[in-house]
Amino acid sequence: MVLAVASLVSRLFGLIRDRTLATHFGAGDILDSYFAAFKIPDLIFNLLILGALSSAFIPVFVEYVRRNGKEEAWSLVNSLVNFGIVVLTGTLLLIAIFAPYLAKFVAPGFEPDKLMMVANLMRVMLLSPLFFGLSNLAGGILNSFKNFIVYAIAPILYNVGIIGGVIFLVPQFGYMGLAYGVVLGAFLHMLIQLPSVFALGYRYRMRIDLKHPALRQIAALMIPRTMGIAAQQVTVLVNTVIASTLAVGSIAVLNLADNIYSLPVSIFGISFAVAVFPTLAERYTLKQVGEFKKDFVQTLRQILYLIIPMTMVYWLLRAQIVRLVLGAGQFGWEDTRFTISVLAFMTIGMAAHAVVPLLARSFYALQDTKTPFLTSLVTLIIDIVAALLLITYLKVVGLALAISIAALVNAITLFWILSLRLGGLPVKQLWNAVVKIVGSSIVMGAMGYGTLQAASWVVDTHTFVGLLTQTLAAIVVAGLTYLAVTRRLGLPEVKMVLRPMSLLLRKE
């Protein structure tokens, strides 16, 4: 819940960030270049850092602390830090040199001036993976000790840095202020987590032990995971390449819609998966398969209980959400209309995207990184083929639909394989819960739609306040309806929502 609340705050700051960007620049050349420039730094971060930390570091670190004590574990961390700095620095310098060629690779449909803008932004943004590398290692350590608060706050500061860049640095440095804001945000992301790591007893030492057994274990585990991430990143790059050949602003619209769509996925999918991951890794270390399955099923049900109604809310209120978040300044009606359409087709895969982090981390807890890689490879092929077929008819909206189709295939495949690995999961029980959740969401959607129409007769939806009032009224009615129906149906997950509310009321 700590992670979910902090993720909500972070994502709200992310929406403020996107509104600030959209208001200042609209869905045009600058935002196209800005989002395209992100792709290579993101690729480096995901391949060289996230692959090791998300799948390999935490299970190995938890096991090492348990068996060998903290001092040996800190030795592993120092080797990882120093080796990572050397590799990252060399890689980033090479990329900076070849940035103009990489810009053309990422966005072949751009004009020369626009490509130069991408290269300039990319060179500055390359500092962010270095800060994120140290920050995410610190976050992995904190997660291993089940300390989530500082880790959860860090993304908020990242968004604050980008917002500050738009407001304060762009007037001073032009469009390059966007890149400086990204680097500032990454630095703040790192800075807030380091004191907590030192408080646990860590002390930096300038040494690298490449023969450290745990370092080799991490390397062996991260290779399949890195290849899986590579498949995911290729998907992102292919979508960017395709979008660069479509109308001006297509890359911006795709990224802005994805950021809005990612809010519930991050809150209810990633937060729950991150929180349960150390526990799953510990269950596997202790050979507690029954408890592993119980924790997995409980977390999966909680995610589905929250994400399926959010899918209905997003579908119902997609126009209101986009208008409230982005519809201001230079972001005109045509930009808004395209973003609404893209968001509508992205919601089809929302539940799948939300459960994939839990499914993948369940395999990582089993120290199996090969299976998620193979499913990512299948997902990549499906995404590319579907995108190339659909853009002929749907343009940038076709990319959104292709992403949703691929996510659904990935989630179903991972669940099926995990069930086989664990000797069976309570599929019938889960299916009964899903039917109740979907049914409740449909009732909720009907009530929300009625409220939406009724509110449009009372308030002026052409103003921000009127539109916000209409949206909040629909969300409140829909949310209360969902809670009432699921409580009547006896879903135990409803207590997860009602218990904190009742505790707050008692305190008052």
C-alpha positions in Angstrom: 0.0 0.0 0.0 3.0 2.3 0.7 4.2 1.7 -2.8 0.8 2.1 -4.3 0.1 5.4 -2.6 3.6 6.7 -3.5 3.2 5.5 -7.0 -0.2 7.3 -7.3 1.5 10.6 -6.1 4.4 10.0 -8.5 2.0 9.3 -11.5 0.0 12.4 -10.6 3.2 14.4 -10.8 3.8 12.6 -14.1 0.5 13.8 -15.4 1.4 17.3 -14.3 4.7 16.9 -16.1 2.9 15.8 -19.3 0.4 18.6 -19.0 3.2 21.1 -18.7 5.0 19.6 -21.7 1.8 19.5 -23.8 0.8 23.1 -22.8 4.2 24.5 -23.7 4.9 22.6 -26.9 1.8 20.7 -28.2 2.1 17.4 -30.1 4.7 18.8 -32.6 8.3 18.6 -33.6 9.9 19.4 -30.2 7.9 16.8 -28.2 8.4 14.2 -31.0 12.2 14.8 -30.7 12.1 14.8 -26.9 10.4 11.4 -26.7 12.5 10.0 -29.6 15.7 11.1 -27.7 14.6 9.1 -24.7 14.7 5.8 -26.5 18.5 5.1 -26.5 19.1 6.2 -22.9 16.1 4.1 -21.9 17.5 1.2 -23.9 20.9 1.4 -22.1 19.2 1.7 -18.7 16.9 -1.3 -19.3 19.6 -3.5 -20.8 22.6 -2.8 -18.5 20.8 -1.9 -15.3 17.2 -3.1 -15.0 18.1 -6.5 -16.3 20.4 -7.2 -13.4 18.5 -5.5 -10.7 14.9 -6.5 -11.4 15.5 -10.2 -11.9 18.9 -11.2 -10.5 20.2 -8.9 -7.8 17.4 -9.1 -5.2 17.1 -12.9 -5.1 20.9 -13.3 -4.9 21.4 -10.5 -2.4 18.6 -11.8 -0.1 20.1 -15.3 -0.2 23.6 -13.9 0.4 22.6 -11.8 3.4 20.8 -14.8 4.9 23.7 -17.2 4.4 26.8 -15.0 4.6 25.9 -11.9 6.5 25.9 -8.2 5.6 29.6 -7.6 5.3 30.0 -10.2 2.5 26.8 -8.7 0.9 28.3 -5.2 0.9 31.4 -6.6 -0.8 29.2 -7.8 -3.6 27.5 -4.4 -3.8 30.9 -2.6 -4.2 32.0 -4.9 -6.9 28.7 -4.4 -8.7 28.9 -0.6 -8.3 32.4 -0.2 -9.6 32.0 -2.6 -12.5 28.8 -1.0 -13.5 30.3 2.5 -13.5 33.2 1.4 -15.7 30.9 -0.4 -18.2 28.2 2.4 -18.2 30.7 5.2 -18.7 32.4 3.6 -21.6 29.1 2.7 -23.3 27.6 6.2 -22.8 30.7 7.9 -24.3 30.5 5.7 -27.4 26.8 6.5 -27.8 27.4 10.2 -27.4 29.9 10.1 -30.2 27.5 8.2 -32.6 24.3 10.1 -31.4 23.5 11.6 -34.9 23.5 8.1 -36.5 21.4 6.6 -33.6 18.9 9.5 -34.0 18.4 8.5 -37.6 18.0 4.9 -36.6 15.4 5.7 -34.0 13.4 8.2 -36.1 14.2 7.6 -39.8 11.1 9.6 -40.8 12.3 12.9 -39.3 13.7 15.8 -41.3 17.5 16.7 -40.8 16.8 19.6 -38.4 14.6 17.4 -36.3 17.2 14.6 -36.2 19.8 17.1 -35.0 17.4 18.1 -32.2 17.1 14.4 -31.2 20.9 13.9 -31.2 21.5 17.0 -29.0 18.8 16.0 -26.5 20.1 12.4 -26.4 23.7 13.4 -25.6 22.6 15.2 -22.5 20.1 12.6 -21.4 22.8 10.0 -21.5 23.9 11.1 -18.0 20.6 9.9 -16.6 21.3 6.1 -16.9 24.4 6.6 -14.8 22.4 8.2 -12.0 19.6 5.7 -12.4 22.0 2.8 -12.2 23.2 3.8 -8.7 19.7 4.8 -7.7 18.1 1.5 -8.8 20.9 -0.5 -7.1 20.1 1.4 -3.9 16.5 0.7 -4.4 17.2 -3.0 -4.9 19.0 -3.0 -1.5 16.2 -1.2 0.2 13.6 -3.6 -1.3 15.7 -6.6 -0.1 15.3 -5.3 3.5 11.6 -4.6 2.7 12.2 -0.9 3.1 9.9 0.7 0.5 9.2 4.3 1.6 12.2 6.1 0.2 12.3 3.9 -2.8 8.7 4.9 -3.5 9.3 8.6 -3.1 12.2 8.7 -5.6 10.1 8.7 -8.8 8.2 11.7 -7.5 11.5 13.7 -7.4 12.3 12.5 -10.9 9.1 14.1 -12.2 9.7 17.2 -10.2 13.1 17.6 -11.9 11.5 17.3 -15.4 8.7 19.8 -14.5 11.4 22.2 -13.2 13.3 21.8 -16.4 10.2 22.9 -18.5 9.4 25.8 -16.3 12.8 27.2 -15.3 15.4 25.7 -17.7 13.6 25.9 -21.1 13.3 29.7 -20.9 17.1 29.9 -20.3 18.4 27.1 -22.6 15.6 26.6 -25.1 14.5 23.0 -25.9 17.8 21.7 -24.4 16.3 22.7 -21.0 14.1 19.6 -21.4 17.2 17.3 -21.3 18.7 19.2 -18.4 15.5 18.6 -16.5 15.7 14.9 -17.2 19.2 14.7 -15.8 18.2 16.8 -12.7 15.3 14.4 -12.0 17.6 11.3 -12.3 20.1 12.9 -10.0 17.4 13.6 -7.4 16.1 10.1 -7.8 19.5 8.8 -6.8 20.2 11.4 -4.1 17.2 10.6 -1.9 17.9 6.9 -1.7 21.6 6.8 -0.9 21.4 8.0 2.8 19.0 5.1 3.6 21.5 2.6 2.1 24.4 4.0 4.2 22.1 3.8 7.3 21.9 0.0 6.7 25.6 -0.2 7.2 26.9 0.0 3.6 30.3 1.7 3.0 31.7 2.4 -0.4 35.1 0.7 -1.3 36.9 1.3 -4.6 37.5 -2.3 -5.6 36.1 -4.9 -8.1 36.1 -8.6 -7.5 35.2 -10.1 -10.8 35.6 -13.6 -9.4 33.0 -13.0 -6.7 30.7 -16.0 -6.8 27.5 -13.9 -6.3 28.6 -11.5 -9.1 28.9 -14.5 -11.5 25.5 -15.8 -10.3 23.9 -12.4 -11.0 25.5 -12.4 -14.5 24.2 -15.8 -15.3 20.7 -14.9 -14.2 20.6 -11.5 -15.9 21.6 -12.6 -19.4 18.2 -14.2 -20.3 16.5 -11.3 -18.5 18.5 -8.7 -20.4 17.6 -10.5 -23.7 14.0 -10.4 -22.7 14.2 -6.7 -22.0 16.0 -6.3 -25.3 13.0 -7.8 -27.0 10.7 -5.4 -25.2 12.9 -2.4 -26.1 13.1 -3.5 -29.7 9.3 -3.4 -29.6 9.4 0.2 -28.3 12.0 1.2 -30.9 10.0 -0.4 -33.7 6.9 1.4 -32.6 8.9 4.7 -32.5 10.3 4.0 -36.0 6.9 3.3 -37.4 5.3 6.4 -35.7 8.1 8.6 -37.1 6.8 7.8 -40.6 3.3 8.8 -39.7 1.8 12.3 -39.2 3.8 14.9 -37.2 3.1 14.4 -33.5 2.4 10.7 -33.7 5.4 9.8 -31.4 4.3 12.5 -28.9 0.6 11.3 -28.9 1.7 7.6 -28.5 4.0 8.5 -25.5 1.5 10.9 -23.8 -1.3 8.4 -24.1 1.0 5.6 -22.7 2.0 7.8 -19.7 -1.7 8.3 -18.9 -2.5 4.7 -19.4 0.5 3.6 -17.2 -0.9 5.3 -14.1 -3.1 2.4 -12.9 -0.7 -0.2 -14.3 2.1 1.3 -12.1 -0.1 1.7 -9.0 -1.8 -1.7 -9.0 0.5 -3.8 -11.1 4.1 -2.8 -10.5 3.7 -1.7 -6.9 2.1 -5.0 -5.8 4.7 -7.0 -7.8 7.6 -5.1 -6.3 6.3 -5.4 -2.8 5.7 -9.2 -3.0 8.9 -10.0 -4.9 11.3 -10.3 -1.9 8.8 -12.5 -0.1 8.5 -14.8 -3.2 12.2 -15.0 -3.4 12.4 -15.9 0.3 9.7 -18.6 -0.1 11.7 -20.2 -2.9 15.0 -20.0 -0.9 13.2 -21.8 1.9 11.5 -24.3 -0.5 8.0 -23.3 0.7 6.2 -23.9 -2.6 2.7 -24.0 -1.0 3.3 -20.6 0.6 4.8 -19.3 -2.7 1.6 -20.2 -4.5 -0.6 -18.8 -1.8 1.2 -15.4 -1.9 1.2 -15.3 -5.7 -2.6 -16.1 -6.0 -3.5 -13.6 -3.3 -1.5 -10.8 -5.0 -2.8 -11.7 -8.4 -6.4 -11.5 -7.1 -5.7 -8.1 -5.5 -4.3 -6.7 -8.7 -7.2 -8.0 -10.8 -9.7 -6.7 -8.2 -8.3 -3.2 -8.7 -7.2 -3.1 -12.3 -10.3 -4.4 -14.1 -12.6 -1.7 -12.7 -9.9 0.9 -13.6 -10.0 -0.4 -17.1 -13.7 0.3 -17.2 -13.2 3.8 -15.7 -10.5 4.6 -18.3 -12.7 3.4 -21.2 -15.7 5.3 -19.9 -13.8 8.6 -19.1 -11.1 8.5 -21.8 -12.2 11.8 -23.3 -12.5 13.6 -20.0 -9.2 12.2 -18.8 -7.2 13.4 -21.9 -8.9 16.8 -21.9 -8.2 17.3 -18.2 -4.6 16.2 -18.4 -3.4 17.5 -21.7 -6.1 19.8 -23.2 -4.5 23.2 -22.7 -2.1 25.7 -24.3 -0.5 24.4 -27.5 -2.2 21.0 -27.3 -5.1 21.6 -29.6 -8.3 19.6 -30.3 -6.8 17.5 -33.1 -4.0 16.4 -30.8 -6.6 15.7 -28.1 -8.8 13.6 -30.4 -5.9 11.4 -31.6 -4.7 10.9 -28.0 -8.2 9.8 -26.9 -8.4 7.2 -29.7 -4.9 5.9 -28.8 -5.8 5.6 -25.1 -9.1 3.8 -25.9 -7.2 1.0 -27.7 -4.5 0.8 -25.1 -7.1 0.1 -22.3 -7.8 -3.3 -24.0 -4.5 -4.6 -22.7 -4.5 -2.8 -19.3 -5.2 -5.8 -17.1 -2.6 -7.9 -19.0 0.0 -5.2 -18.6 -0.8 -5.0 -14.9 -0.3 -8.7 -14.1 2.8 -9.2 -16.3 5.2 -7.7 -13.7 3.9 -10.1 -11.0 4.1 -13.1 -13.4 7.6 -12.2 -14.5 8.9 -11.6 -11.0 7.4 -14.9 -9.9 9.7 -16.6 -12.4 12.6 -14.4 -11.2 11.9 -15.5 -7.7 12.3 -19.1 -9.0 15.6 -17.9 -10.4 14.2 -18.6 -13.9 14.8 -15.7 -16.3 14.7 -17.7 -19.5 10.9 -18.2 -19.6 10.0 -14.5 -19.5 12.7 -13.9 -22.2 11.1 -16.4 -24.5 7.6 -15.0 -24.0 9.0 -11.5 -24.6 10.4 -12.8 -27.9 7.0 -14.1 -28.9 5.4 -10.8 -27.8 7.9 -8.9 -29.9 7.0 -10.8 -33.1 3.2 -10.5 -32.4 3.6 -6.7 -31.7 5.6 -6.0 -34.9 3.4 -8.1 -37.2 0.2 -6.6 -35.7 1.5 -3.1 -35.9 2.5 -3.3 -39.6 -0.9 -4.8 -40.4 -3.0 -2.3 -38.4 -1.3 1.0 -39.2 -2.5 0.7 -42.8 -6.1 1.2 -41.6 -5.7 2.8 -38.1 -2.4 4.8 -38.3 -1.0 5.5 -34.8 -4.1 4.0 -33.2 -3.1 0.7 -34.8 0.1 0.8 -32.8 -1.9 1.1 -29.6 -4.0 -1.9 -30.5 -1.0 -4.0 -31.5 0.6 -3.2 -28.0 -2.6 -4.4 -26.3 -2.8 -7.7 -28.3 0.8 -8.5 -27.6 0.3 -7.9 -23.8 -2.7 -10.2 -23.7 -0.7 -13.0 -25.3 2.2 -12.4 -23.0 0.1 -12.5 -19.8 -1.8 -15.6 -20.8 1.3 -17.5 -21.8 3.3 -16.6 -18.6 0.4 -17.7 -16.4 0.0 -21.0 -18.2 3.7 -21.8 -17.9 3.9 -20.7 -14.3 1.0 -23.0 -13.4 2.8 -25.9 -14.9 6.0 -25.0 -13.1 4.2 -24.9 -9.7 2.3 -28.1 -10.2 -1.0 -26.3 -10.8 -2.7 -23.1 -9.7 -6.4 -22.7 -8.5 -7.6 -21.7 -12.0 -11.3 -22.3 -11.3 -11.1 -20.2 -8.1 -9.4 -17.4 -10.0 -11.9 -17.6 -12.9 -14.8 -17.4 -10.5 -13.3 -14.3 -8.9 -12.6 -12.7 -12.4 -16.2 -13.3 -13.5 -17.5 -11.5 -10.3 -15.0 -8.7 -10.8 -16.0 -8.2 -14.5 -19.7 -8.3 -13.7 -19.3 -5.8 -10.9 -17.2 -3.6 -13.3 -20.0 -3.6 -15.8 -22.6 -2.6 -13.2 -20.1 0.1 -12.1 -19.7 1.3 -15.7 -23.5 1.6 -16.2 -23.8 3.8 -13.0 -20.8 5.8 -14.0 -22.1 6.4 -17.5 -25.5 7.5 -16.1 -23.7 10.0 -13.7 -21.6 11.3 -16.6 -24.7 12.1 -18.6 -26.6 13.6 -15.7 -23.7 15.8 -14.7 -23.4 17.1 -18.3 -26.9 18.6 -17.8 -25.8 20.5 -14.7 -22.2 21.7 -15.3 -20.5 23.4 -18.2 -18.1 20.7 -19.5 -16.4 23.3 -21.8 -14.6 24.6 -18.7 -11.9 22.9 -16.7 -13.8 23.1 -13.4 -17.0 21.8 -15.0 -15.2 18.9 -16.7 -13.4 18.1 -13.5 -16.7 18.1 -11.6 -18.3 15.8 -14.1 -15.4 13.4 -14.0 -15.1 13.3 -10.2 -18.8 12.7 -9.8 -18.7 9.8 -12.3 -15.6 8.3 -10.5 -17.2 8.6 -7.0 -20.5 7.0 -8.0 -18.8 4.3 -10.0 -16.3 3.5 -7.2 -19.0 3.3 -4.5 -21.1 1.1 -6.8 -18.2 -1.3 -7.4 -17.4 -1.6 -3.7 -21.1 -2.2 -2.8 -21.5 -4.9 -5.5 -18.2 -6.7 -4.8 -19.0 -6.7 -1.1 -22.4 -8.2 -1.8 -20.8 -10.9 -3.9 -18.5 -11.7 -1.0 -15.1 -11.0 -2.7 -12.5 -10.9 0.2 -10.4 -8.3 -1.7 -13.0 -5.6 -0.8 -11.6 -5.6 2.7 -8.2 -4.4 1.4 -10.0 -1.2 0.4 -12.6 -0.9 3.2 -10.2 -1.6 6.1 -8.0 1.4 5.7 -11.0 3.6 5.2 -12.7 2.3 8.4 -9.5 2.8 10.3 -9.3 6.4 9.1 -12.9 7.1 10.1 -12.3 5.6 13.6 -9.3 7.9 14.1 -11.4 10.9 13.2 
